[in-house]
Amino acid sequence: MAVEGGMKCVKFLLYVFLLAFCACAVGLIAVGVGAQILLSQINQGPTPGSLLPVVIIAVGAFLFLVALVGCCGTCKENYCLMITFVIFLSLIMLVEVATAIAGYIFRDKVVSEFKKNFQQQMQTYPKDNQTAVFLDKLQQEFKCCGAANYTDWETIPLVPKGQIPDSCCVNVSAGCGIKFNSKDIYTKGCIEMIGGWLRSNALVVAAAPLGIAFVEVLGIVFACCLVKSIQSGYEVM
């Protein structure tokens, strides 16, 4: 009866982990959606780096479904469902680890993509009103001006010549960028300011799947214990 009692405890712990997996799945989806929104705020249009949040969202949704399979298998003590749960949870764990590693490795690539896009968008600033609004919003939110610094705007054909966008001003007002004093504008470049912000957020996005993968290892261990008990013919109430 000691085995039966032990398996009851394992079964209870497995229920707890399955509940945690559902919460983690929702958390992954939230992280993926958040990362997608953040990337859309600094990039116009899809980029190679925007694929990572989609993968995280897909993994979160799949984890939720697998957790439901685990709940059914644990409740009914069904051998096939539990084996399916263990296999798919193991695959999810591997994908999460790979996603975390990819997020850490390619964080600099995301920054370089942003730098390239930002410089291209600066060239179209005088011609495209949508791009102008987008860059103005970035400069105001991150308190920056230009790519490397405010002098980058000298190469852009703004009217009158030599002016900078009003969004570079600390206190924004109409025409504040025409005759400006360097003390009244943001002197740091957006690549430096937003690049640092991107790197720190990339670490958060990478750490979330890695932390959840660690919890899933424990879930796989408990599920394997229950599978072994079912296979051995013990009745777990």
Secondary structure, 3 states (H helix, E strand, C coil): CHHHHHHHHHHHHHHHHHHHHHHHHHHHHHHHHHHHHHHHHHCCCCCHHHHHHHHHHHHHHHHHHHHHHHHHHHHHCCHHHHHHHHHHHHHHHHHHHHHHHHHHHCHHHHHHHHHHHHHHHHHHCCCCHHHHHHHHHHHHHHCCCCCCEHHHHHHCCCCCCCCCCHHHECCCCCCCCCCCCHHHECCECHHHHHHHHHHHHHHHHHHHHHHHHHHHHHHHHHHHHHHHHHHHCCCCC
